[in-house]
Amino acid sequence: MAIDVKSAVIVGGGPVGLILAIALAKQRKAVTVIEKNCLRQGEVGSFDGRVLALSYGSMQFLEKLGLGDALQAKITPIEHVHVSQKGYLGLTYLHADEMNTPALGYSITAADLGAALWETVNTLANIEVFSGAGLVGFALENGFQAVTFETKQHLEKRYAQLIVGADGTQSAVRKQLDLPMTEKSYHAFGVISQVTTAEPAHGWAFERFTQTGPVALLPMQGKKHKAVWVVPEAQIDAVRQMDDAAFLAGFTEQMGERFGGFTAVSQRVIYPLIETYVPNFIETRAVLIGNAAHTQHPVAAQGLNLGIADIQQFVEMAQAVDDLGDANFLSHYAQARHRHHQSVMGLTDSLIQLFQTSSPVVGHFRGLGLMAMHSLAPLRKRFASFSMGLNQHG
């Protein structure tokens, strides 16, 4: 008896999993998505109030997938970026009009991105979604991946050309495949919040490097902003105990007063900063994508964007194959992505090492570098192109 074989079973229904599902469905490929959280419209699941940064390149790709109209009212354009370092001279500006683009990037809440993704998923008949379902296991049967998962009612089984682990850093797919993961701790924590200022941002984002870690502001709608404060391990308990007034005072001391001053702050989300990488992120009829394959320090805002770049290259290469689990296809994809992963992660790590060196001599040289970037348009545009995700394919 013939078996029904899906093009892919995607484990993980967060942004990366759903964007990949939509992209494959647009190529007329049949996809099943398995997500342990409840992700139907109206439920929070993985799509909470966190603010995400989409590069210009990521937004272009989402528009090609037909998500532009759904996202347009929810995104805030980042038109200008101010980069500086605390305690030393030197700064530079990046401007969208210098790059001949409407924006350098965009900010959006995870909830709004999730709503747009679901709006599209619900229009595509060849995407099958199981929400609140847990992966039990998978194994090769009849030349395909046989994936077993548990819903609230019973066990389900799907055959697929390919199983995709899009289920985050602690990927269940990676663990079952027993793929080694390297891990590097930055001995610091990211403190994420939404802050309100006296004046609106008018498209301005700020990134400031300090000796204890970078701080950043991303514009949101109205007078709200996403605030990122990187705090060393030795100081995180003190920051955890801060009330709103003390937190705003501490953040202002690091960032400087912006937009007339900070007037309010939301609850904070705190998480340890680590870099992880799975050097071999493919196996027989299996691939890891997004955070399941790599996580980065947030200094360059490349986390979600690197995952979207994975998807973009995967689906572009998939146009030429009928079998997504073909070994040659997966090998060529892995080779291409490995180069780009190393490029992005290497630059991100270098920024942290450079700007957290406490030597005054190094600090002055950093200032000279920022001033050189400010003075030399080609150098500034090259840095902007990296931030905008315009070199997605390494």
N, C-alpha and C positions, 0 to 999 in steps of 0.2 A: 504494500500500500504506500502510495506517495505521501511524503510528509510536507507540511507547509513550512517553508523556510523563510524567515525574515532576513532582510539585508543586515540588520544590526539589532542587538539588544543592548540598550544603553542603561547602565546602572548609575543612577544619580540624576535627579530632576531639578537641580539648581540651574543657574544661568547657563553654564557650559553645556550641561546635558540637554536642556531644552533648545538652545540655539543650534546645537549639532543635529538634533532630531528634526528641527524645522528645515535646516539646510539640506539634509538627506531626503526629506520628504519632497522638497521642491525638485529633486532629481528623480522623482517617482520611485523612490526606494521605500520599502515597507519597514517600519521601525517600531520597536516596543521599548517603552521607557519604564523603568522600575525605580521607585523612590520610596524610601523608608518613612519620610514625613508625609503629612497630608498637604498636598499642594494644589488642590482644586481652587478655582477662583473663589475669593471670599475667605480663604483660609491663609494663614501666615506662612507656615512651613519654613522653607529656607529664605523666603523673600520678606525680610523684616524692614525696619526703618533705617538700616545702614545706608550711607551714601556711597555710591560707587563712582569711580572716574572712568569714563569711556574716552579713549583716544579718538582723534579725528578719523584714523584709519579704521578703528572698530566700528564707529558710527556709519561710515561709508558702507561697510560690509552688511551691517544690520539693515540699512536702507535697501540694499540689493535683495535682501530676503523679504522685503515687503513690510518691514516694521517701522518705516519712517513716519507714516501718518500717526500711528499709535503712540510713538515716542515723542513727537514734536512738541506737544503741550506739556510734557513732563520733564524735558531736559533743560538744563541751564547752560548756555554756551560759556566756555572759558576763552575769552578773547585776548587776555593779557596775562603774562606770568612775570612776577617780580621775584628774582632770586638773589639772596644776600647771605652774608655770614655775620654772626654776632661777634662784636669785639674787634673786628678788623675792617679796613676799607675794602671796597670792591663790591660791585653788584652788577646785575645785567637784567635786561628786560627782553621778553619774547612777545611778539605781537602777531596776531592772526593776519592782519593786512599785509605784513611784511612777507608772509608765506602765501599770500594770495588765496586764502581760505576764509570761510565765514567764522571759523573758530579753531583754536588749538586742540580743544577737546570739549567734553561735556560732563556735567555731574547729573546724577539721577539717583533717586532712592531705589533700593533693591525691590521694595514693594511695587513701585511704579514700573520698573523693568519687568518684574514678574507678571504684572497685569497685562503688559503689552505682549509678552511671550505667550501667555495663555490665550489671549484673544486670537493669535495666529494659530496656535496648536489646535484650538477648537474648530478651525475651518479646514483642517487637513485630515482627510479620512484615512490616510495611510500611516497615521501615528496612533498607536495603541498605548494608553497610559494606565499604569497601576500605581495608585497613590496609597500610601500607608502599607507598602509591601516590602518584605525583607528578603534579600538574597539568601537562598539556602546553599546553592553551589552550582557548579557547571562542569561539564566534562565533554570530551569529544565523542560523538556518536554518529555513525553513518557519515563521517567526514565533516560534520558540522558541530558547532557548540550547542549542547543541550543544556539550557539554563532553567534551573528550578528555583522558584521563589514562593513565598507564603503571603497570601492576602489575609484579610480578616476572616474570610469564609473558608478557604481551603488552599491546597497546594496547586500551583500552576506550573506549566512547563512550556517553553518555547524553544524552537530550533532556530539558529541564526548562522549566517556566514561569519559573523564577527560579534564578539562581546566587547563592549567599550566600558572601561572604568572611568566614569566622570563623577566619582563619589568622594572627592576631596582627599586631603593629605593622609587621612587614616583609611584609605581605600580598601574596602573588603575584597575587591577584585585583585588588587595588588597583593594582598596578603594570601589569597588562595593560590595565586600564581607563584608565590614565594620569590618575588622580585626584590632584590636588595635596594635599600634607599639610604643615601647618604644624608647626614643631618649636621647642620652647623648652627650653634646658638650665638646670637648677638649679645646675650646677657643683658637684654633690655626688653621693655614692654611697649606696645603701642596702645596709646590711650585715645580712643575715638569718641567724638561727641559732636553735637550740633550746637553752634553758638549763634547768638543774635547780636548785631551791632547797631549803633545809633543811626548809621547811614547805610544805604544799599551798596553792594559791591560793584555794580556796573560792569560785570564780566571780568573782574580782576581776581587772580589767584596769587597767593604768596607762598614761597618756600624759603625758609631761613635755616641755615645750618648753624648749630651750636656745638660746643665741645662735648655736651652730654647727649646730643642726638638732634635730628632735624625736627622742625615744627612746620606745619603747613595749614593753609586755609584754602578751601575750594568754594567758589560762589554757589549759592543755591537761590531759589526764588525769593524775592523780597529782600529782607535784611538778614536772612539766615545763611550760614556757612557750615561746611564740614570742617572740623578742626582735628588735626592729627598732632599728637605730642608724644615723641619718643622719649621714654624715661628709663634711665639705668636701673638695674635690679636693686641696687642699694637704696634707691629713692622711691621705689614704687609703693611701698607701704605707706609712706607719708602722703603721697598723692592720692592713694585710695581713701585715706581718712579725711581729705579736704572737703569742706562744704562748698557750695557753689561759689560764694564770694572768694574764698581762698583759692579755689581752682582757677577762677578767672584772673585773679591777681598773679598767680604763678604762670599761667599761660601768657599773659600780657608781658611779663618780665622776659620770657623767652622770645615771643613773637614781635613785641613792640605793639604800641597802640595803633590799631587800624580802624578805618571807617568810623571815626568818632568815639571809639571805645567799645568794649564788650559789655553787654547789658544783661545777658542771660545765657545759661548753659543747660543742656539736657542731661539725662543720666549718661554715665560714661560706660563704654565697653572697653575692657582691658584684656589683652592677650599677649602671650610671649612671642617675641620675634625670633623666628628661625628660618633658615634657608634649607629646603629639602630638595633632593633630586634623585630620580630613578634613572640611572644611566642607561639601562636597557628597559625601555617602556613598551616593548612589543613582545609577544609570545605567539605561539601557534593560534591563529584565529582570535587574537586578543590584542588590545591596545589600551594604554592609559592616556588620558588627555586632561588638560587643565591642571588643577592643583593635585590631582592624583599622580601626576608625573613631576610637578615642580611647584614650589612655593618660594616667594622672594620677600626680601625686606621691602616695606612700602615706600621707601624714599623716592622711587621713580614712578610709582603708581602703575606698575606693569603687571600686577597679578592677574586680574580678570582679562586684561588686554592681551597678555601672552597666551592665555587659554583661547581667546577668540582667534588669535593668529594661528594657533594649532588647528582650529576648526576650519578656518579659511583655506589653509594649505591642504588639509585633508580632503575637503570636498572638491577643491579644484583638481587635485590629482585623481579623485574618485570618478570624475567624469569619464575617464578613459578606461575604466574597468567595470566588468559585470559582477565580479566577486570581491566584496570588500575584505574578505579574509585571505585573499591571495597573498602568498608569502613574499613574492617579489614586490608587490605593491606596498605592503607594510614595511618592508626593508628600505625601499626608496623614501617613503614618507619619514621613517625614523632618522635616516641619514640627514635629510634636509632639515628636520626640526632640531636635531641635536646641535647643529651648527648655530642655529638662531638662539636656542636656549642658552648655550654657552656665551654667546655674544651679549645677550641682555643681562644674564645673571652676573657675568664678569664685570660689566659696567656698573651695575647696581652695587655690587660688593665694593668695587673700587671707590665709588662715591662715599660710601660709609667710612672706609679706611682713611681716605684723604681728609674728609672734613671732621673726623673725630680725633685726629692727631693733635695733641695739645701744644706742640712746639710753636713758639711765637714765630720762628723763622718760616716754618711751613705755613702758618696762618697768613703771613705777608705774601708768600708766593701764591697761596690760594687767591688772595685779593688781586694780585697781578693777573692771575688767570681769568678771574671774573671780569676785570677791566678790559683785558684783551678780547674776551668774547663780546663784551659790550661794544668795543670799537670795531671789531672785524665782522662784518655782516655774513661772510661765508661760514665762519666758525659758529656764529650764533644760529644760522639757519640749519647747519648740520645737527646741532644739539636739539633744535626744535623738531627736526624731522624724526629723530629718535623718539622724542617724547610723544609725537603725534602718531607714531606707529606707521610711518610711511615706508618703512623698510621691513615689512612683516616676514619676508621670506629669507632673511639672513644672507 
